[in-house]
Amino acid sequence: MKGGGPVIAFAVKGGYEATSRFVAALELPTHAVSLGGVESLIVHTAAMWSGTMNEAQMRAAGIPPNFVRFSVGLEHPDDLQRDLAQALARSENNR
């Protein structure tokens, strides 16, 4: 590997609860606060900060309730795409 690995940040349609369902439905990435390592790691940013900041503080800090940071690891891209697609489908179907 040359250079650093990619970190992708995105918002999940549907807000905090849909984002929580999405992250919980993922099978490959490890749920982690630290985004370093060779394996894929993911964090639901608002859930990470909810213990120390209230909703108004998170809004003021620019932390949307549906924001996800995803550090892409060495898994096969097709496997990651399948996992992301199934998790998005589960988060949308459980509204």
DSSP file (Angstrom, degrees, kcal/mol; ACC not computed):
  #  RESIDUE AA STRUCTURE BP1 BP2  ACC     N-H-->O    O-->H-N    N-H-->O    O-->H-N    TCO  KAPPA ALPHA  PHI   PSI    X-CA   Y-CA   Z-CA
    1    1 A M              0   0    0      0, 0.0     2,-0.4     0, 0.0     4,-0.1   0.000 360.0 360.0 360.0 135.8    0.0    0.0    0.0
    2    2 A K        -     0   0    0      2,-0.1     0, 0.0     0, 0.0     0, 0.0  -0.949 360.0 -13.0-114.3 134.2    1.3    3.4   -0.9
    3    3 A G  S    S-     0   0    0     -2,-0.4     2,-0.1     2,-0.0     0, 0.0  -0.230 103.5 -37.3  73.7-167.6    0.0    6.5    1.0
    4    4 A G        -     0   0    0      1,-0.1    -2,-0.1    -3,-0.0     0, 0.0  -0.431  61.1-106.5 -89.3 164.9   -3.0    6.5    3.3
    5    5 A G        -     0   0    0     -2,-0.1     2,-0.2     1,-0.1    -1,-0.1  -0.507  42.7 -92.6 -86.6 159.9   -6.2    4.7    2.9
    6    6 A P        -     0   0    0      0, 0.0    66,-2.1     0, 0.0     2,-0.5  -0.479  29.6-162.3 -77.1 140.5   -9.4    6.4    1.9
    7    7 A V  E     -A   71   0A   0     64,-0.2     2,-0.4    -2,-0.2    64,-0.2  -0.994  10.5-162.5-117.7 125.8  -11.9    7.7    4.4
    8    8 A I  E     -A   70   0A   0     62,-3.3    62,-3.3    -2,-0.5     2,-0.4  -0.892   3.1-164.5-109.5 136.1  -15.4    8.3    3.0
    9    9 A A  E     +A   69   0A   0     -2,-0.4     2,-0.3    60,-0.2    60,-0.2  -0.976  21.0 152.9-120.7 135.2  -17.9   10.5    4.8
   10   10 A F  E     -A   68   0A   0     58,-2.2    58,-2.8    -2,-0.4     2,-0.4  -0.978  38.1-117.7-155.0 164.6  -21.6   10.4    3.9
   11   11 A A  E     -A   67   0A   0     -2,-0.3     2,-0.5    56,-0.2    56,-0.2  -0.876  24.0-136.5-108.0 140.5  -25.1   10.9    5.2
   12   12 A V    >   -     0   0    0     54,-2.3     3,-1.1    -2,-0.4     7,-0.2  -0.839  26.4-114.1 -97.4 129.7  -27.7    8.2    5.4
   13   13 A K  T 3  S+     0   0    0     -2,-0.5    -1,-0.0     1,-0.2     0, 0.0  -0.388  96.0  42.5 -61.6 130.8  -31.2    9.1    4.2
   14   14 A G  T 3> S-     0   0    0     -2,-0.1     4,-0.5     4,-0.1     3,-0.3   0.348 101.6-107.2 116.6  -6.5  -33.7    8.9    7.1
   15   15 A G  H <>  -     0   0    0     -3,-1.1     4,-2.1     1,-0.2     5,-0.2  -0.405  65.4 -25.4  90.6-164.0  -31.9   10.5   10.0
   16   16 A Y  H  > S+     0   0    0      1,-0.2     4,-2.5     2,-0.2    -1,-0.2   0.910 132.8  46.7 -60.1 -50.7  -30.4    9.2   13.2
   17   17 A E  H  > S+     0   0    0     -3,-0.3     4,-2.4     1,-0.2    -1,-0.2   0.914 113.2  48.6 -63.7 -43.6  -32.5    6.0   13.6
   18   18 A A  H  X S+     0   0    0     -4,-0.5     4,-2.4     1,-0.2    -1,-0.2   0.883 112.2  50.5 -62.9 -37.0  -32.0    5.0   10.0
   19   19 A T  H  X S+     0   0    0     -4,-2.1     4,-2.5     2,-0.2    -2,-0.2   0.894 109.0  50.8 -68.6 -39.4  -28.3    5.6   10.3
   20   20 A S  H  X S+     0   0    0     -4,-2.5     4,-2.3     2,-0.2    -2,-0.2   0.917 111.7  47.8 -61.8 -42.9  -28.1    3.5   13.5
   21   21 A R  H  X S+     0   0    0     -4,-2.4     4,-1.8     2,-0.2    -2,-0.2   0.910 111.3  51.7 -63.6 -41.7  -29.9    0.7   11.7
   22   22 A F  H  X S+     0   0    0     -4,-2.4     4,-0.8     2,-0.2     3,-0.2   0.948 112.1  44.2 -60.0 -50.7  -27.6    1.0    8.7
   23   23 A V  H >< S+     0   0    0     -4,-2.5     3,-0.7     1,-0.2    -1,-0.2   0.897 113.6  51.1 -63.9 -40.3  -24.4    0.8   10.8
   24   24 A A  H 3< S+     0   0    0     -4,-2.3    -1,-0.2     1,-0.2    -2,-0.2   0.811 106.8  55.5 -66.2 -29.5  -25.8   -2.1   12.9
   25   25 A A  H 3< S+     0   0    0     -4,-1.8    -1,-0.2    -3,-0.2    -2,-0.2   0.640  82.8 106.0 -80.7 -14.4  -26.7   -4.0    9.7
   26   26 A L    <<  -     0   0    0     -4,-0.8     5,-0.1    -3,-0.7    58,-0.1  -0.418  45.1-175.8 -68.0 140.3  -23.2   -3.9    8.3
   27   27 A E  S    S+     0   0    0     -2,-0.1    -1,-0.1     3,-0.1    -4,-0.0   0.723  72.9  43.4-107.1 -30.3  -21.3   -7.2    8.5
   28   28 A L  S    S+     0   0    0     51,-0.1    12,-0.1    52,-0.1    52,-0.1   0.950  95.0  71.7 -88.0 -53.5  -17.8   -6.4    7.2
   29   29 A P  S    S-     0   0    0      0, 0.0     2,-0.4     0, 0.0    12,-0.3  -0.354  77.9-126.7 -68.7 144.3  -16.7   -3.1    8.8
   30   30 A T  E     -b   41   0A   0     10,-2.6    12,-2.5    -2,-0.0     2,-0.7  -0.716  22.7-120.3 -83.3 137.2  -15.8   -3.0   12.4
   31   31 A H  E     +b   42   0A   0     -2,-0.4     2,-0.3    10,-0.2    12,-0.2  -0.712  54.8 151.8 -79.0 116.9  -17.7   -0.4   14.4
   32   32 A A        -     0   0    0     10,-2.2     9,-0.0    -2,-0.7    -2,-0.0  -0.996  52.6-145.2-150.5 149.5  -14.9    1.8   15.8
   33   33 A V  S    S+     0   0    0     -2,-0.3     2,-0.5    10,-0.1    -1,-0.1   0.867  91.5  67.1 -80.3 -40.9  -14.1    5.3   17.0
   34   34 A S  S    S-     0   0    0      1,-0.1     2,-0.9     2,-0.1     8,-0.1  -0.706  72.9-154.6 -83.7 127.0  -10.5    5.2   15.7
   35   35 A L        +     0   0    0     -2,-0.5     2,-0.3     6,-0.1    -1,-0.1  -0.504  54.6 106.2-102.4  65.1  -10.4    5.0   11.9
   36   36 A G        +     0   0    0     -2,-0.9     2,-0.2    35,-0.1     3,-0.1  -0.997  41.5  66.6-141.1 144.5   -7.0    3.3   11.5
   37   37 A G  S    S-     0   0    0     -2,-0.3     4,-0.1     1,-0.1    -2,-0.0  -0.750  82.7 -81.7 135.4 178.5   -6.0   -0.2   10.5
   38   38 A V  S    S+     0   0    0     -2,-0.2    36,-2.5    35,-0.1    37,-0.2   0.666 102.6  77.5 -91.5 -18.1   -6.1   -2.5    7.5
   39   39 A E  S    S-     0   0    0     34,-0.3     2,-0.2    35,-0.1    32,-0.0  -0.578  96.1 -93.7 -88.9 155.8   -9.7   -3.6    8.0
   40   40 A S        -     0   0    0     -2,-0.2   -10,-2.6   -12,-0.1     2,-0.3  -0.470  45.7-169.8 -67.9 137.6  -12.7   -1.5    7.1
   41   41 A L  E     -bC  30  71A   0     30,-2.1    30,-2.8   -12,-0.3     2,-0.3  -0.956   5.2-170.6-130.4 147.1  -13.9    0.6   10.1
   42   42 A I  E     -bC  31  70A   0    -12,-2.5   -10,-2.2    -2,-0.3     2,-0.4  -0.989   5.1-171.8-140.7 147.8  -17.1    2.6   10.4
   43   43 A V  E     - C   0  69A   0     26,-2.2    26,-2.3    -2,-0.3     2,-1.0  -0.990  23.3-141.3-141.6 132.7  -18.5    5.1   12.9
   44   44 A H  E  >  - C   0  68A   0     -2,-0.4     4,-2.0    24,-0.2     3,-0.4  -0.830  26.3-155.6 -85.9 103.0  -21.9    6.8   13.3
   45   45 A T  H  > S+     0   0    0     22,-1.3     4,-1.8    -2,-1.0    -1,-0.2   0.860  85.7  49.0 -57.5 -45.7  -20.6   10.1   14.3
   46   46 A A  H  > S+     0   0    0     21,-0.5     4,-1.2    18,-0.4    -1,-0.3   0.880 111.0  51.3 -64.3 -37.1  -23.7   11.4   16.2
   47   47 A A  H  4 S+     0   0    0     -3,-0.4     4,-0.4     1,-0.2    -1,-0.2   0.879 108.0  53.2 -66.2 -36.3  -23.9    8.1   18.2
   48   48 A M  H  < S+     0   0    0     -4,-2.0     3,-0.4     1,-0.2    -1,-0.2   0.889 116.7  37.4 -64.6 -39.1  -20.3    8.5   19.1
   49   49 A W  H >X S+     0   0    0     -4,-1.8     4,-2.2     1,-0.2     3,-1.7   0.542  89.8  93.4 -91.0  -7.6  -20.8   12.0   20.5
   50   50 A S  T 3< S+     0   0    0     -4,-1.2    -1,-0.2     1,-0.3    -2,-0.1   0.739  80.6  58.6 -62.9 -22.3  -24.2   11.5   22.0
   51   51 A G  T 34 S+     0   0    0     -3,-0.4    -1,-0.3    -4,-0.4    -2,-0.1   0.704 119.6  26.5 -77.6 -19.3  -22.8   10.7   25.4
   52   52 A T  T <4 S+     0   0    0     -3,-1.7     2,-0.4     1,-0.2    -2,-0.2   0.553 121.5  46.8-119.6 -13.4  -21.0   14.0   25.7
   53   53 A M     <  -     0   0    0     -4,-2.2    -1,-0.2    -7,-0.2     2,-0.1  -0.983  69.3-136.8-131.8 142.5  -23.0   16.4   23.6
   54   54 A N     >  -     0   0    0     -2,-0.4     4,-2.3    -3,-0.1     5,-0.2  -0.377  41.0 -92.9 -86.6 176.7  -26.7   17.0   23.4
   55   55 A E  H  > S+     0   0    0      1,-0.2     4,-2.3     2,-0.2     5,-0.2   0.878 125.4  50.3 -59.2 -41.9  -28.6   17.5   20.0
   56   56 A A  H  > S+     0   0    0      2,-0.2     4,-2.4     1,-0.2    -1,-0.2   0.894 110.6  49.8 -64.9 -40.3  -28.2   21.3   20.0
   57   57 A Q  H  > S+     0   0    0      2,-0.2     4,-1.8     1,-0.2    -2,-0.2   0.894 110.4  50.3 -65.8 -39.7  -24.5   21.1   20.7
   58   58 A M  H  <>S+     0   0    0     -4,-2.3     5,-3.1     2,-0.2     4,-0.5   0.912 110.3  49.9 -65.5 -41.0  -24.0   18.6   17.9
   59   59 A R  H ><5S+     0   0    0     -4,-2.3     3,-1.3     1,-0.2    -2,-0.2   0.933 110.7  49.8 -60.0 -45.6  -25.9   20.8   15.5
   60   60 A A  H 3<5S+     0   0    0     -4,-2.4    -1,-0.2     1,-0.3    -2,-0.2   0.826 110.7  50.1 -63.1 -32.1  -23.8   23.8   16.6
   61   61 A A  T 3<5S-     0   0    0     -4,-1.8    -1,-0.3    -5,-0.2    -2,-0.2   0.488 119.0-111.9 -84.5  -3.8  -20.6   21.7   16.0
   62   62 A G  T < 5 +     0   0    0     -3,-1.3    -3,-0.2    -4,-0.5    -2,-0.1   0.804  68.1 144.3  78.7  29.3  -21.9   20.7   12.5
   63   63 A I      < -     0   0    0     -5,-3.1    -1,-0.2    -6,-0.1    -2,-0.1  -0.854  38.4-151.2-103.0  99.5  -22.5   17.0   13.4
   64   64 A P    >   -     0   0    0      0, 0.0     3,-1.3     0, 0.0   -18,-0.4  -0.349  20.1-122.3 -67.2 151.2  -25.5   15.8   11.5
   65   65 A P  T 3  S+     0   0    0      0, 0.0   -18,-0.1     0, 0.0   -46,-0.1   0.681 110.7  46.3 -68.0 -16.0  -27.6   13.0   13.1
   66   66 A N  T 3  S+     0   0    0    -47,-0.1   -54,-2.3   -20,-0.1     2,-0.3   0.047  82.1 129.1-114.9  25.8  -27.1   10.8   10.0
   67   67 A F  E <   -A   11   0A   0     -3,-1.3   -22,-1.3   -56,-0.2   -21,-0.5  -0.667  33.0-174.6 -89.6 135.2  -23.4   11.3    9.4
   68   68 A V  E     -AC  10  44A   0    -58,-2.8   -58,-2.2    -2,-0.3     2,-0.5  -0.981  14.5-156.2-128.6 138.3  -21.1    8.3    8.9
   69   69 A R  E     -AC   9  43A   0    -26,-2.3   -26,-2.2    -2,-0.4     2,-0.5  -0.976  15.2-171.1-112.9 129.8  -17.3    8.0    8.5
   70   70 A F  E     -AC   8  42A   0    -62,-3.3   -62,-3.3    -2,-0.5     2,-0.8  -0.965  12.7-159.4-128.3 113.8  -16.1    4.9    6.8
   71   71 A S  E     -AC   7  41A   0    -30,-2.8   -30,-2.1    -2,-0.5     2,-0.4  -0.844  23.6-137.0 -93.4 112.1  -12.5    4.0    6.6
   72   72 A V        -     0   0    0    -66,-2.1   -32,-0.1    -2,-0.8     2,-0.0  -0.549  26.1-171.6 -77.6 126.8  -12.1    1.6    3.6
   73   73 A G        -     0   0    0     -2,-0.4   -34,-0.3   -68,-0.1   -35,-0.1   0.019  41.2 -73.6 -99.7-153.3   -9.9   -1.4    4.4
   74   74 A L  S    S+     0   0    0    -36,-2.5   -35,-0.1     2,-0.0    -2,-0.1   0.341  82.9 122.2 -93.3   5.2   -8.4   -4.2    2.3
   75   75 A E  S    S-     0   0    0    -37,-0.2   -47,-0.0     1,-0.1     5,-0.0  -0.238  79.6 -82.8 -63.1 159.5  -11.6   -6.2    1.8
   76   76 A H    >>  -     0   0    0      1,-0.1     4,-2.1     2,-0.0     3,-0.5  -0.434  35.9-128.9 -65.1 134.4  -12.6   -6.9   -1.8
   77   77 A P  H 3> S+     0   0    0      0, 0.0     4,-2.6     0, 0.0     5,-0.2   0.843 107.9  55.5 -55.0 -36.6  -14.5   -3.9   -3.2
   78   78 A D  H 3> S+     0   0    0      2,-0.2     4,-2.4     1,-0.2     5,-0.2   0.901 107.4  49.4 -64.1 -39.7  -17.4   -6.2   -4.4
   79   79 A D  H <> S+     0   0    0     -3,-0.5     4,-2.3     2,-0.2    -1,-0.2   0.915 112.3  47.7 -64.6 -43.0  -17.8   -7.6   -0.8
   80   80 A L  H  X S+     0   0    0     -4,-2.1     4,-2.8     2,-0.2     5,-0.2   0.917 111.3  50.4 -64.9 -42.7  -17.9   -4.0    0.6
   81   81 A Q  H  X S+     0   0    0     -4,-2.6     4,-2.5     2,-0.2    -2,-0.2   0.920 111.2  48.6 -61.7 -43.8  -20.4   -2.8   -2.0
   82   82 A R  H  X S+     0   0    0     -4,-2.4     4,-2.5     2,-0.2     5,-0.2   0.921 112.8  48.2 -61.1 -43.9  -22.7   -5.8   -1.3
   83   83 A D  H  X S+     0   0    0     -4,-2.3     4,-2.2     1,-0.2    -2,-0.2   0.922 112.4  47.6 -65.2 -44.6  -22.5   -5.2    2.4
   84   84 A L  H  X S+     0   0    0     -4,-2.8     4,-2.5     1,-0.2    -1,-0.2   0.915 112.6  50.3 -61.8 -42.7  -23.2   -1.5    2.1
   85   85 A A  H  X S+     0   0    0     -4,-2.5     4,-2.2    -5,-0.2    -2,-0.2   0.914 111.6  46.3 -63.7 -43.8  -26.2   -2.2   -0.3
   86   86 A Q  H  X S+     0   0    0     -4,-2.5     4,-2.2     2,-0.2    -1,-0.2   0.885 113.2  49.9 -68.1 -36.3  -27.8   -4.7    2.0
   87   87 A A  H  X S+     0   0    0     -4,-2.2     4,-2.3    -5,-0.2    -2,-0.2   0.906 110.9  48.9 -68.8 -40.7  -27.3   -2.4    5.1
   88   88 A L  H  X S+     0   0    0     -4,-2.5     4,-2.0     2,-0.2    -2,-0.2   0.919 111.3  50.4 -62.3 -42.9  -28.9    0.5    3.2
   89   89 A A  H  X S+     0   0    0     -4,-2.2     4,-2.2     1,-0.2    -2,-0.2   0.909 111.7  47.7 -61.6 -42.6  -31.8   -1.6    2.2
   90   90 A R  H  X S+     0   0    0     -4,-2.2     4,-0.9     1,-0.2    -1,-0.2   0.878 110.3  51.8 -66.6 -37.8  -32.3   -2.8    5.8
   91   91 A S  H  < S+     0   0    0     -4,-2.3    -1,-0.2     1,-0.2    -2,-0.2   0.854 114.2  43.7 -68.6 -32.7  -32.1    0.7    7.1
   92   92 A E  H >< S+     0   0    0     -4,-2.0     3,-0.9     1,-0.2    -2,-0.2   0.841 111.6  52.7 -78.2 -35.1  -34.8    1.9    4.6
   93   93 A N  H 3< S+     0   0    0     -4,-2.2    -1,-0.2     1,-0.2    -2,-0.2   0.630 102.0  60.8 -77.1 -13.9  -37.1   -1.1    5.1
   94   94 A N  T 3<        0   0    0     -4,-0.9    -1,-0.2     1,-0.2    -2,-0.1   0.073 360.0 360.0-103.2  23.7  -37.3   -0.8    8.9
   95   95 A R    <         0   0    0     -3,-0.9    -1,-0.2   -77,-0.0    -2,-0.1   0.500 360.0 360.0 -74.1 360.0  -38.8    2.7    9.0
